[in-house]
């Protein structure tokens, strides 16, 4: 299964320095411990390199594209050179455009706003809501959850064979699941889409931080990802790919920067000539710091040797999965099975435990930050859990009876900045909580499961 282009470099590398690596947090049982940030799938910590680059630039911050002064010119050059850096990082083709947005969600909503009016969109029910929900003005076909990569391709081929062969079509698919971490057969799906006259957009929010992504090699039409998952914490994202639909559509946002010429008409109206470049969809003063942070992260990952980072992360994945496999009460969630390649994102449930209670205990008693819930992928998680389409129970609800289905799950995620000790602590904590139980009582407060400070230790 071809998903990405990466060399099999198994040489050892150390974690990349990240902000917060020495932050300590209090434990409900007393004392403090260095915080183990294992929620990378939501927001990865900023690379120290990114922070240092942004701090060095900050005194020179100026308005982009709109000033003759030195700082404005410097900021404009930095902004546009960052666009080139991202294009190189993604392996963009010569005529591709790189548009800066706020996030993956913003990128996919932008694309949804520019698809032709009669476009038919094909999206798997297993997608993150950022990929599942933006296509409100298109004809959407939701594809059932596949149980193998081959089935994913077969499902898409059948759906495309039944579509209107003369109208535009778009396939939207994730590169790596934000729930299971499993890699999807992107190259094969792109080939299937193009064979049936459709285009394809890759949601690389979870793929780009963990694997090289090459637009040309994968032969996808667009790629979307977020800076805050790529160790760049300043609220920027990217949509990169084919320019034609983007150039043909009205701007995603109307305003300064998107317009090339504006003139009053004699009838009192306004004539507008919009830019045909990426600026067409970048109205307003751009987030130059956010854009520069993405470019800095791209450079840092490339210079560190992305293949070496991939190899180390796979070692961490193996250790987590092996540790969880030693606990019979733990069930790891998967679509494609145990042997499927995956990134450092693993979701699981624990028999006899409410998932929110378990996650709260990991935080309060071990200083480990994970995530619990449905992970903005409700249909997928409910499919994996075999649960009814209802809201998850309160975290302070009584513990589930052995064998009872959980209504939500726990997700541990990690990456280039994760120390070995954090993985070891997590596996040890899971085993201790399952074997010995929590040391404290917990209750629901403002929708969150928290230690009951008024209760005695268990």
C-alpha positions as CSV (number, residue, x, y, z in Angstrom):
1,X,0.0,0.0,0.0
2,X,1.5,3.3,-1.1
3,X,0.7,6.2,1.2
4,X,3.7,8.4,1.3
5,X,7.2,8.6,0.0
6,X,9.7,7.9,2.7
7,X,13.1,6.2,2.9
8,X,13.5,3.3,5.3
9,X,16.1,5.2,7.5
10,X,16.1,3.4,10.8
11,X,18.9,5.4,12.4
12,X,18.3,6.6,16.0
13,X,17.3,10.2,16.6
14,X,16.4,12.1,19.8
15,X,13.2,14.0,20.4
16,X,13.1,17.5,18.9
17,X,13.1,20.2,21.6
18,X,9.6,21.6,22.2
19,X,8.2,24.3,24.4
20,X,6.8,23.0,27.7
21,X,9.1,20.0,28.0
22,X,10.1,21.1,31.5
23,X,6.7,22.3,32.7
24,X,5.7,20.7,36.0
25,X,2.1,20.1,37.1
26,X,0.6,19.3,40.5
27,X,-0.7,15.8,41.3
28,X,-3.9,15.4,43.3
29,X,-2.1,12.9,45.5
30,X,0.6,15.5,46.3
31,X,3.8,16.8,44.8
32,X,4.5,17.7,41.2
33,X,5.7,15.9,38.0
34,X,6.9,17.0,34.6
35,X,3.9,17.2,32.4
36,X,3.6,14.4,29.7
37,X,1.8,16.0,26.7
38,X,0.3,13.1,24.9
39,X,-2.5,15.0,23.0
40,X,-0.5,15.8,19.8
41,X,-3.5,14.9,17.6
42,X,-5.3,18.0,19.0
43,X,-2.5,20.5,19.2
44,X,1.2,19.6,19.1
45,X,3.6,21.6,21.3
46,X,5.6,24.3,19.5
47,X,9.1,23.3,18.4
48,X,11.7,25.3,20.2
49,X,13.1,26.1,16.7
50,X,9.8,27.6,15.7
51,X,9.6,29.7,18.8
52,X,13.1,31.0,18.4
53,X,12.6,31.9,14.8
54,X,9.4,33.8,15.5
55,X,11.0,35.6,18.5
56,X,13.9,36.7,16.3
57,X,11.5,38.0,13.6
58,X,9.0,39.7,16.0
59,X,10.9,43.1,16.4
60,X,10.8,43.4,12.6
61,X,7.0,42.6,12.3
62,X,5.3,44.8,9.7
63,X,2.2,44.9,7.5
64,X,2.4,42.5,4.6
65,X,2.0,43.6,0.9
66,X,0.9,47.1,1.8
67,X,3.9,49.2,2.8
68,X,7.0,50.8,1.3
69,X,8.8,50.9,4.6
70,X,11.7,48.5,5.4
71,X,9.8,46.4,8.0
72,X,6.8,46.0,5.7
73,X,9.1,45.0,2.8
74,X,10.9,42.5,5.0
75,X,7.7,41.0,6.3
76,X,6.3,40.7,2.8
77,X,9.5,38.9,1.7
78,X,9.2,36.6,4.7
79,X,5.6,35.9,4.0
80,X,6.2,35.0,0.3
81,X,9.4,33.0,1.0
82,X,7.4,31.0,3.6
83,X,4.9,30.2,0.7
84,X,7.9,28.8,-1.3
85,X,9.1,26.8,1.7
86,X,5.7,25.2,2.2
87,X,5.4,24.4,-1.5
88,X,8.8,22.6,-1.3
89,X,7.8,20.8,1.9
90,X,4.6,19.5,0.2
91,X,6.3,18.6,-3.2
92,X,4.0,21.0,-5.0
93,X,3.8,21.0,-8.8
94,X,5.0,24.1,-10.7
95,X,1.5,25.5,-11.3
96,X,0.0,24.6,-7.8
97,X,-1.0,27.4,-5.5
98,X,-0.3,27.6,-1.8
99,X,-3.0,29.5,0.1
100,X,-2.7,30.4,3.8
101,X,-5.8,29.9,5.9
102,X,-6.5,29.6,9.6
103,X,-6.6,25.8,9.9
104,X,-7.5,22.5,8.1
105,X,-11.1,23.3,8.8
106,X,-10.8,26.7,7.2
107,X,-8.9,25.2,4.2
108,X,-11.6,22.6,3.5
109,X,-14.4,25.2,3.9
110,X,-12.5,27.4,1.4
111,X,-12.4,24.5,-1.1
112,X,-16.1,23.7,-0.4
113,X,-16.9,27.4,-1.3
114,X,-15.1,27.2,-4.7
115,X,-16.2,23.8,-6.0
116,X,-18.5,24.1,-9.1
117,X,-22.2,24.4,-8.3
118,X,-23.0,21.0,-9.7
119,X,-20.1,19.2,-8.1
120,X,-20.7,15.8,-6.5
121,X,-18.5,15.2,-3.4
122,X,-17.6,11.7,-2.1
123,X,-16.6,11.5,1.5
124,X,-16.2,8.6,3.9
125,X,-18.2,8.6,7.1
126,X,-15.0,7.9,8.9
127,X,-13.7,11.5,8.3
128,X,-13.0,14.2,10.9
129,X,-15.8,16.7,11.0
130,X,-13.6,19.2,9.2
131,X,-13.7,16.9,6.1
132,X,-17.2,15.6,6.7
133,X,-19.3,18.7,7.2
134,X,-18.2,21.6,4.9
135,X,-19.9,20.4,1.7
136,X,-23.3,21.8,2.3
137,X,-23.8,23.4,-1.1
138,X,-22.6,20.3,-3.1
139,X,-24.3,17.0,-3.8
140,X,-22.7,14.8,-1.1
141,X,-22.4,11.0,-1.1
142,X,-21.3,9.5,2.2
143,X,-19.3,6.3,1.9
144,X,-19.6,3.5,4.5
145,X,-16.6,2.8,6.7
146,X,-14.3,0.4,5.0
147,X,-12.6,-2.4,7.0
148,X,-9.5,-2.7,4.8
149,X,-7.5,-0.3,2.7
150,X,-8.5,-2.4,-0.4
151,X,-12.2,-2.1,0.6
152,X,-11.7,1.7,0.8
153,X,-10.6,1.7,-2.8
154,X,-13.3,-0.7,-4.0
155,X,-16.0,1.3,-2.2
156,X,-14.9,4.5,-3.9
157,X,-14.6,2.9,-7.3
158,X,-18.2,1.6,-7.1
159,X,-19.5,5.0,-6.0
160,X,-17.7,6.8,-8.8
161,X,-18.8,4.3,-11.4
162,X,-22.4,5.2,-10.5
163,X,-22.0,9.0,-10.7
164,X,-22.9,11.4,-13.5
165,X,-19.9,11.0,-15.8
166,X,-20.2,14.5,-17.2
167,X,-20.3,16.6,-14.0
168,X,-17.4,17.6,-11.8
169,X,-16.7,15.4,-8.8
170,X,-14.4,15.6,-5.7
171,X,-13.2,12.9,-3.3
172,X,-12.2,14.0,0.2
173,X,-10.1,11.6,2.3
174,X,-7.9,11.7,5.3
175,X,-4.3,10.7,5.1
176,X,-4.1,9.3,8.7
177,X,-7.1,8.9,10.9
178,X,-7.3,11.3,13.9
179,X,-9.0,8.4,15.8
180,X,-7.0,5.2,15.0
181,X,-3.9,6.8,13.5
182,X,-4.2,4.3,10.6
183,X,-2.8,5.4,7.2
184,X,-5.2,5.5,4.3
185,X,-4.3,4.3,0.7
186,X,-4.1,7.8,-0.6
187,X,-2.2,7.1,-3.8
188,X,-4.6,4.3,-4.8
189,X,-7.6,6.4,-4.0
190,X,-6.2,9.3,-6.1
191,X,-5.7,6.9,-9.0
192,X,-9.3,5.6,-8.6
193,X,-10.6,9.2,-8.5
194,X,-8.7,10.3,-11.6
195,X,-9.7,7.2,-13.5
196,X,-13.3,8.2,-13.1
197,X,-12.8,11.9,-13.9
198,X,-12.9,13.1,-10.3
199,X,-10.5,15.2,-8.3
200,X,-9.3,14.4,-4.8
201,X,-8.4,16.5,-1.7
202,X,-6.2,15.1,1.0
203,X,-6.9,16.0,4.7
204,X,-3.3,15.9,5.9
205,X,-3.9,17.3,9.3
206,X,-2.7,14.1,11.0
207,X,-0.4,12.9,8.2
208,X,1.8,16.0,7.6
209,X,3.2,16.1,11.2
210,X,4.2,12.4,11.1
211,X,5.1,11.6,7.5
212,X,6.5,13.4,4.4
213,X,3.6,14.4,2.1
214,X,4.4,14.7,-1.6
215,X,1.5,16.1,-3.7
216,X,3.2,15.2,-7.0
217,X,4.0,11.6,-5.9
218,X,0.6,11.0,-4.3
219,X,-1.0,12.7,-7.4
220,X,-3.7,14.4,-5.3
221,X,-5.3,17.6,-6.4
222,X,-5.2,19.5,-3.1
223,X,-3.7,19.1,0.4
224,X,-5.0,20.7,3.5
225,X,-3.3,20.8,6.9
226,X,-3.0,22.9,10.1
227,X,0.0,24.6,11.6
228,X,-1.0,23.9,15.2
229,X,-0.6,20.1,14.5
230,X,2.7,20.7,12.8
231,X,4.4,22.2,15.9
232,X,3.5,25.8,14.7
233,X,1.1,27.3,17.2
234,X,0.0,30.6,15.7
235,X,-3.4,29.9,14.1
236,X,-2.5,29.3,10.4
237,X,-3.3,26.5,7.9
238,X,-2.6,25.6,4.3
239,X,-4.6,24.7,1.2
240,X,-2.2,23.7,-1.6
241,X,-2.9,22.4,-5.0
242,X,-4.6,23.1,-8.4
243,X,-5.4,26.7,-9.1
244,X,-8.3,26.5,-11.7
245,X,-11.3,26.1,-9.4
246,X,-9.7,28.6,-7.0
247,X,-9.2,31.1,-9.7
248,X,-12.7,30.6,-11.3
249,X,-14.6,31.1,-8.0
250,X,-15.5,34.3,-6.1
251,X,-13.1,35.0,-3.2
252,X,-13.7,33.0,-0.1
253,X,-13.6,36.3,1.8
254,X,-14.2,39.7,0.1
255,X,-11.9,42.5,1.1
256,X,-8.5,44.2,0.8
257,X,-5.8,42.0,-0.5
258,X,-8.1,39.8,-2.5
259,X,-9.0,42.7,-4.9
260,X,-6.7,43.9,-7.6
261,X,-8.8,46.9,-8.8
262,X,-12.0,48.4,-7.4
263,X,-13.9,51.3,-9.2
264,X,-17.2,53.0,-8.8
265,X,-19.7,52.6,-11.6
266,X,-21.8,55.5,-12.9
267,X,-24.9,53.7,-11.7
268,X,-23.5,53.8,-8.1
269,X,-22.3,50.2,-8.0
270,X,-18.8,48.9,-7.7
271,X,-16.7,47.0,-10.2
272,X,-14.1,44.6,-8.8
273,X,-11.2,42.8,-10.4
274,X,-10.0,40.0,-8.1
275,X,-6.5,38.7,-8.0
276,X,-5.9,35.4,-9.8
277,X,-3.0,34.4,-7.5
278,X,-3.3,32.9,-4.0
279,X,-4.1,36.5,-2.8
280,X,-7.6,36.0,-4.2
281,X,-8.5,33.9,-1.2
282,X,-6.3,35.7,1.4
283,X,-8.3,38.8,2.1
284,X,-7.4,41.0,5.0
285,X,-4.1,41.4,6.8
286,X,-2.4,38.0,6.8
287,X,-1.2,36.2,9.8
288,X,2.5,36.6,8.9
289,X,3.7,35.2,12.2
290,X,1.5,32.1,11.8
291,X,2.7,31.6,8.3
292,X,6.3,32.0,9.2
293,X,5.9,29.5,12.0
294,X,4.6,26.9,9.6
295,X,7.6,27.5,7.3
296,X,9.9,27.2,10.2
297,X,8.4,23.9,11.3
298,X,8.6,22.6,7.7
299,X,12.3,23.5,7.7
300,X,12.9,22.0,11.2
301,X,11.3,18.7,10.3
302,X,13.2,18.5,7.0
303,X,16.6,19.4,8.5
304,X,16.1,16.9,11.4
305,X,15.7,14.1,8.8
306,X,12.0,13.4,8.5
307,X,12.6,9.7,7.8
308,X,14.5,9.4,11.1
309,X,11.7,11.0,12.9
310,X,9.2,8.6,11.3
311,X,11.4,5.7,12.3
312,X,11.6,6.8,16.0
313,X,7.8,7.5,16.1
314,X,7.2,4.0,14.9
315,X,9.3,2.6,17.8
316,X,7.1,4.6,20.2
317,X,3.9,3.3,18.5
318,X,5.2,-0.3,18.9
319,X,5.9,0.3,22.6
320,X,2.5,1.8,23.3
321,X,0.7,-0.9,21.5
322,X,2.7,-3.7,23.1
323,X,2.1,-2.2,26.6
324,X,-1.7,-1.9,26.0
325,X,-1.8,-5.4,24.6
326,X,-0.6,-6.6,28.1
327,X,-3.8,-5.3,29.7
328,X,-6.7,-7.6,28.8
329,X,-9.2,-4.9,29.8
330,X,-7.9,-2.5,27.1
331,X,-9.4,-2.6,23.6
332,X,-7.6,-0.6,21.0
333,X,-9.8,0.8,18.3
334,X,-9.0,0.0,14.6
335,X,-10.7,-0.1,11.2
336,X,-8.0,-1.9,9.3
337,X,-6.6,-4.3,11.9
338,X,-3.5,-4.7,14.1
339,X,-1.1,-4.9,11.2
340,X,-2.2,-1.7,9.5
341,X,0.5,1.0,9.3
342,X,-0.3,4.0,11.5
343,X,1.1,7.2,13.0
344,X,1.3,8.1,16.7
345,X,-2.4,8.3,17.3
346,X,-4.1,5.5,19.3
347,X,-7.6,5.3,20.7
348,X,-8.8,2.8,23.1
349,X,-11.5,1.9,25.8
350,X,-11.0,0.2,29.1
351,X,-13.5,-2.4,30.3
352,X,-15.2,-1.3,33.5
353,X,-14.1,2.3,33.1
354,X,-15.9,5.5,32.0
355,X,-13.4,6.9,29.5
356,X,-13.6,10.5,30.9
357,X,-12.9,9.2,34.4
358,X,-9.9,7.2,33.1
359,X,-8.5,10.3,31.3
360,X,-9.0,12.5,34.3
361,X,-7.2,10.0,36.5
362,X,-4.2,9.9,34.1
363,X,-4.0,13.7,34.4
364,X,-4.6,14.2,38.1
365,X,-2.6,11.2,39.4
366,X,0.1,10.9,36.8
367,X,0.5,14.3,35.1
368,X,-0.4,12.8,31.7
369,X,-2.5,14.8,29.2
370,X,-4.6,12.7,26.8
371,X,-8.0,13.2,25.3
372,X,-11.4,11.5,25.8
373,X,-14.6,11.8,23.8
374,X,-15.6,11.3,20.2
375,X,-12.7,13.4,18.7
376,X,-14.8,15.4,16.2
377,X,-15.3,12.2,14.3
378,X,-18.6,11.0,15.9
379,X,-19.7,8.6,13.1
380,X,-16.3,6.8,13.1
381,X,-16.0,6.5,16.9
382,X,-19.6,5.2,17.3
383,X,-19.0,2.7,14.5
384,X,-15.8,1.4,16.2
385,X,-17.6,1.3,19.6
386,X,-20.8,-0.2,18.2
387,X,-22.6,2.4,20.2
388,X,-26.0,4.1,19.6
389,X,-26.0,7.6,18.1
390,X,-26.4,9.4,21.4
391,X,-24.4,11.8,23.5
392,X,-21.7,10.2,25.7
393,X,-22.5,9.9,29.4
394,X,-21.2,12.2,32.0
395,X,-17.6,11.6,33.1
396,X,-18.8,11.4,36.7
397,X,-21.3,8.7,36.0
398,X,-20.9,5.3,37.7
399,X,-18.2,3.1,36.1
400,X,-19.4,0.8,33.4
401,X,-20.1,-2.8,34.2
402,X,-17.5,-5.3,32.8
403,X,-18.4,-5.9,29.2
404,X,-20.6,-2.9,28.9
405,X,-20.0,-0.8,25.8
406,X,-18.3,2.5,26.3
407,X,-20.0,5.6,24.8
408,X,-16.7,7.4,24.2
409,X,-13.0,6.6,24.0
410,X,-9.5,7.7,25.2
411,X,-6.9,8.9,22.7
412,X,-3.2,9.0,23.3
413,X,-1.1,10.8,20.6
414,X,2.6,11.7,20.3
415,X,5.2,12.8,17.8
416,X,8.6,14.3,17.2
417,X,8.9,16.0,20.6
418,X,7.8,13.1,22.8
419,X,10.4,11.7,25.2
420,X,10.7,8.0,25.9
421,X,9.8,8.7,29.6
422,X,6.4,10.0,28.7
423,X,5.6,6.8,26.8
424,X,6.9,4.6,29.7
425,X,4.9,6.6,32.2
426,X,1.7,6.3,30.2
427,X,1.9,2.6,29.8
428,X,2.8,2.2,33.5
429,X,-0.2,4.4,34.5
430,X,-2.6,2.5,32.4
431,X,-1.6,-0.8,34.0
432,X,-1.8,0.7,37.5
433,X,-5.2,2.2,37.0
434,X,-6.6,-1.0,35.6
435,X,-5.0,-3.2,38.3
436,X,-5.3,-1.0,41.3
437,X,-8.0,1.6,40.5
438,X,-7.9,5.3,40.9
439,X,-6.5,6.8,44.1
440,X,-9.1,9.6,44.2
441,X,-12.8,10.2,43.7
442,X,-14.0,12.2,40.7
443,X,-17.0,14.3,39.8
444,X,-18.4,16.3,36.9
445,X,-17.8,20.0,36.9
446,X,-18.8,22.2,34.0
447,X,-18.9,19.2,31.8
448,X,-15.4,18.0,32.8
449,X,-14.4,15.1,34.9
450,X,-12.2,16.5,37.8
451,X,-10.9,15.3,41.1
452,X,-13.4,15.8,43.9
453,X,-11.3,18.0,46.2
454,X,-13.8,17.6,49.0
455,X,-13.6,13.8,49.0
456,X,-11.2,11.6,50.9
457,X,-8.5,9.7,49.0
458,X,-9.8,6.3,47.9
